[in-house]
Amino acid sequence: MSLPFSRAAVWAVALLPSLAAAAPLSLDAALELAARRSEATRAARAGVASATAAASAAPQLPDPTLRIGVDNLPATGADRFHTTRDSMTMKRIGISQEWLSADKRAARQAAAEASVGLEAVRVQAAVADTRRQAALAYVDAFYVGESVKLARRMEHHAHEELEASRARLSSAGGSSQDVLALAGGRGIAEDETADLLQQQEAASVAFQRWVGVPPDELRSPGAIAVPSEAAYVAAHPTVAALQRDVDVARQTAAVTASNRKPNWTWELAYGQRTGYADMVSVGLSIPLPIAPGERQDRDTAAKLALVEKAEADLAEATRAATAEYQALRSDAQRLQQRIDRYRTGVVVPAGQRTAAATAAYRSNQGSLVTLFEARHAEVEAQRKLLTLQRDLARTHIQLAFRPLTTEGAP
């Protein structure tokens, strides 16, 4: 490798960060940055880790119990509290274990796994909400930036036309009324720019809150794919979470129902006596449900009522999500129709009016005030069009980014 070429390579590598920083930021890149720095997502993933650990322990048997004691220890007489003088005294050590049936352990594991599924949905919901909020901030920052460009252009035109009007007044070719009108127009243009800069600062703060970098230069959001009604409702965060709630409630009810059959406990003990044979004891403890209809069955009925509640909540959330989709879809269609009509009926004629006013001024048949008014009307029309396009983009984002996403999910 030649020395000049190696120096060029070193310079290229050194300039890569600055070149990358200067490149316009796309919507997809902004969403990726937002998902990486989301603390809500990190908290939700911790919930999944906790539920997963609990699910691993759910099917395990309870810990065994170590039992140590002394039986038949004399309490009175010459041998009291001596463990080796009386033949009936026995030192005992043993172990007991509560036994859960395979069905009970399977029911507990299913309930724990249902909880893991619920926590996983919460992670997806956190990711989806972060992406949606970041996308809304991106759209706001992009369109307010475009509006600022229009306002600065209008401010520049107002300044040029005011100076030209003053020049014509000094040469006795203009009027003081035109100068005053254009001076007021320039003031209006400057105030509009200041107002938009204030909005841009607020949009920049919101953008950095989600993405972590300033919106120095953003690409156009472009077309945003909208899901079908069925896909939107099925992946709606509330619907998906309540579906998991139903699963958890059902599995919890199954665990409670399994408690109608009591757990047995077995025990094995070894007893040591002085001067006599050692003893081995084996025992089995079986709880006796003497009133299952008043205790175990009522507990099960309570859990089944919670299943019914979760199912009703799910049905209500499904209706709400369906109505939400239809309303947003209707808004998007109407906004698109308004954009098409406004572009054809207002923006295009405003541009033609500016062109006519410019031609008239150049041929000394029109005034600078008329040209300024035409330009200002055109800029206002373009700004209104940007507002409609921003509203449409925000509606599409609500449709596209509210449903759950698998990106960033555990």
Solvent accessible surface area in square Angstrom, and as a share of the most:
residue,aa,sasa,rsa
1,M,179,0.80
2,S,66,0.43
3,L,110,0.55
4,P,97,0.61
5,F,123,0.51
6,S,30,0.19
7,R,148,0.54
8,A,57,0.44
9,A,41,0.32
10,V,101,0.58
11,W,169,0.59
12,A,54,0.41
13,V,99,0.57
14,A,64,0.50
15,L,88,0.44
16,L,105,0.52
17,P,92,0.58
18,S,61,0.39
19,L,110,0.55
20,A,73,0.57
21,A,88,0.68
22,A,71,0.55
23,A,52,0.40
24,P,50,0.32
25,L,35,0.17
26,S,27,0.18
27,L,17,0.08
28,D,109,0.56
29,A,36,0.28
30,A,0,0.00
31,L,3,0.01
32,E,88,0.40
33,L,55,0.28
34,A,0,0.00
35,A,26,0.20
36,R,171,0.63
37,R,115,0.42
38,S,16,0.10
39,E,107,0.48
40,A,64,0.50
41,T,1,0.01
42,R,162,0.59
43,A,67,0.52
44,A,15,0.12
45,R,96,0.35
46,A,63,0.48
47,G,23,0.22
48,V,18,0.10
49,A,64,0.50
50,S,74,0.48
51,A,14,0.11
52,T,64,0.37
53,A,66,0.51
54,A,61,0.47
55,A,11,0.09
56,S,75,0.48
57,A,64,0.49
58,A,24,0.19
59,P,27,0.17
60,Q,112,0.50
61,L,57,0.28
62,P,45,0.29
63,D,124,0.64
64,P,75,0.47
65,T,64,0.37
66,L,114,0.57
67,R,100,0.37
68,I,126,0.64
69,G,19,0.18
70,V,68,0.39
71,D,39,0.20
72,N,89,0.45
73,L,68,0.34
74,P,24,0.15
75,A,65,0.50
76,T,109,0.64
77,G,56,0.54
78,A,94,0.73
79,D,51,0.26
80,R,137,0.50
81,F,137,0.57
82,H,71,0.32
83,T,48,0.28
84,T,73,0.43
85,R,136,0.50
86,D,51,0.26
87,S,40,0.26
88,M,123,0.55
89,T,1,0.01
90,M,28,0.13
91,K,81,0.34
92,R,62,0.23
93,I,89,0.45
94,G,7,0.07
95,I,69,0.35
96,S,4,0.02
97,Q,19,0.08
98,E,62,0.28
99,W,119,0.42
100,L,2,0.01
101,S,51,0.33
102,A,70,0.54
103,D,115,0.59
104,K,10,0.04
105,R,60,0.22
106,A,60,0.46
107,A,17,0.13
108,R,83,0.30
109,Q,70,0.31
110,A,34,0.26
111,A,17,0.13
112,A,17,0.13
113,E,94,0.42
114,A,13,0.10
115,S,40,0.26
116,V,33,0.19
117,G,11,0.11
118,L,18,0.09
119,E,32,0.15
120,A,28,0.22
121,V,7,0.04
122,R,115,0.42
123,V,0,0.00
124,Q,37,0.16
125,A,25,0.20
126,A,17,0.13
127,V,1,0.01
128,A,2,0.01
129,D,59,0.30
130,T,4,0.02
131,R,33,0.12
132,R,28,0.10
133,Q,53,0.23
134,A,0,0.00
135,A,0,0.00
136,L,13,0.07
137,A,8,0.06
138,Y,0,0.00
139,V,0,0.00
140,D,42,0.22
141,A,8,0.06
142,F,27,0.11
143,Y,27,0.10
144,V,16,0.09
145,G,13,0.12
146,E,47,0.21
147,S,13,0.09
148,V,8,0.04
149,K,131,0.56
150,L,24,0.12
151,A,2,0.02
152,R,124,0.45
153,R,107,0.39
154,M,2,0.01
155,E,48,0.21
156,H,101,0.45
157,H,41,0.18
158,A,0,0.00
159,H,81,0.36
160,E,81,0.36
161,E,5,0.02
162,L,0,0.00
163,E,74,0.33
164,A,35,0.27
165,S,3,0.02
166,R,102,0.37
167,A,59,0.46
168,R,89,0.32
169,L,71,0.35
170,S,101,0.65
171,S,82,0.53
172,A,93,0.72
173,G,42,0.41
174,G,29,0.28
175,S,47,0.30
176,S,63,0.40
177,Q,142,0.63
178,D,41,0.21
179,V,17,0.10
180,L,128,0.64
181,A,49,0.38
182,L,1,0.00
183,A,35,0.28
184,G,39,0.37
185,G,4,0.04
186,R,61,0.22
187,G,36,0.34
188,I,96,0.49
189,A,1,0.01
190,E,76,0.34
191,D,96,0.50
192,E,37,0.16
193,T,6,0.03
194,A,58,0.45
195,D,65,0.34
196,L,8,0.04
197,L,65,0.33
198,Q,132,0.59
199,Q,85,0.38
200,Q,63,0.28
201,E,110,0.49
202,A,67,0.52
203,A,13,0.10
204,S,18,0.12
205,V,90,0.52
206,A,45,0.35
207,F,0,0.00
208,Q,70,0.31
209,R,143,0.52
210,W,49,0.17
211,V,3,0.02
212,G,36,0.35
213,V,57,0.33
214,P,67,0.42
215,P,28,0.18
216,D,126,0.65
217,E,97,0.44
218,L,24,0.12
219,R,130,0.47
220,S,75,0.48
221,P,17,0.11
222,G,51,0.49
223,A,112,0.87
224,I,24,0.12
225,A,91,0.71
226,V,41,0.23
227,P,36,0.23
228,S,67,0.43
229,E,65,0.29
230,A,78,0.60
231,A,50,0.39
232,Y,0,0.00
233,V,17,0.10
234,A,72,0.56
235,A,29,0.22
236,H,17,0.08
237,P,29,0.18
238,T,68,0.39
239,V,13,0.08
240,A,15,0.11
241,A,26,0.20
242,L,34,0.17
243,Q,78,0.35
244,R,94,0.34
245,D,46,0.24
246,V,1,0.01
247,D,41,0.21
248,V,33,0.19
249,A,15,0.12
250,R,116,0.42
251,Q,59,0.26
252,T,47,0.27
253,A,5,0.04
254,A,45,0.35
255,V,28,0.16
256,T,15,0.09
257,A,44,0.34
258,S,26,0.16
259,N,67,0.35
260,R,117,0.43
261,K,159,0.67
262,P,43,0.27
263,N,30,0.15
264,W,124,0.43
265,T,35,0.21
266,W,103,0.36
267,E,54,0.24
268,L,82,0.41
269,A,6,0.04
270,Y,102,0.39
271,G,3,0.03
272,Q,92,0.41
273,R,55,0.20
274,T,63,0.37
275,G,77,0.74
276,Y,124,0.47
277,A,74,0.57
278,D,58,0.30
279,M,84,0.37
280,V,98,0.56
281,S,55,0.35
282,V,122,0.70
283,G,31,0.30
284,L,100,0.50
285,S,68,0.44
286,I,76,0.39
287,P,69,0.43
288,L,142,0.71
289,P,53,0.33
290,I,150,0.76
291,A,36,0.28
292,P,34,0.21
293,G,41,0.39
294,E,107,0.48
295,R,157,0.57
296,Q,37,0.16
297,D,52,0.27
298,R,144,0.53
299,D,79,0.41
300,T,26,0.15
301,A,59,0.46
302,A,55,0.43
303,K,64,0.27
304,L,100,0.50
305,A,58,0.45
306,L,93,0.46
307,V,15,0.09
308,E,122,0.55
309,K,123,0.52
310,A,11,0.09
311,E,66,0.30
312,A,60,0.46
313,D,52,0.27
314,L,29,0.14
315,A,51,0.40
316,E,104,0.47
317,A,13,0.10
318,T,48,0.28
319,R,171,0.62
320,A,61,0.47
321,A,2,0.01
322,T,34,0.20
323,A,57,0.44
324,E,57,0.26
325,Y,16,0.06
326,Q,95,0.42
327,A,56,0.44
328,L,32,0.16
329,R,91,0.33
330,S,44,0.28
331,D,69,0.36
332,A,3,0.03
333,Q,97,0.43
334,R,159,0.58
335,L,20,0.10
336,Q,76,0.34
337,Q,97,0.43
338,R,103,0.38
339,I,4,0.02
340,D,69,0.36
341,R,152,0.55
342,Y,42,0.16
343,R,94,0.34
344,T,99,0.58
345,G,50,0.48
346,V,59,0.34
347,V,22,0.13
348,V,73,0.42
349,P,57,0.36
350,A,11,0.08
351,G,25,0.24
352,Q,117,0.52
353,R,114,0.42
354,T,18,0.11
355,A,62,0.48
356,A,65,0.50
357,A,10,0.08
358,T,23,0.13
359,A,62,0.48
360,A,31,0.24
361,Y,53,0.20
362,R,193,0.70
363,S,60,0.39
364,N,131,0.67
365,Q,152,0.68
366,G,25,0.24
367,S,39,0.25
368,L,7,0.03
369,V,29,0.16
370,T,64,0.37
371,L,8,0.04
372,F,18,0.08
373,E,87,0.39
374,A,0,0.00
375,R,47,0.17
376,H,41,0.18
377,A,34,0.26
378,E,32,0.14
379,V,5,0.03
380,E,64,0.29
381,A,5,0.04
382,Q,42,0.19
383,R,45,0.16
384,K,84,0.35
385,L,19,0.10
386,L,26,0.13
387,T,53,0.31
388,L,5,0.03
389,Q,45,0.20
390,R,80,0.29
391,D,42,0.22
392,L,19,0.09
393,A,11,0.08
394,R,76,0.28
395,T,15,0.09
396,H,40,0.18
397,I,0,0.00
398,Q,35,0.15
399,L,0,0.00
400,A,29,0.22
401,F,27,0.11
402,R,57,0.21
403,P,14,0.09
404,L,32,0.16
405,T,25,0.14
406,T,111,0.65
407,E,98,0.44
408,G,35,0.34
409,A,33,0.26
410,P,94,0.59
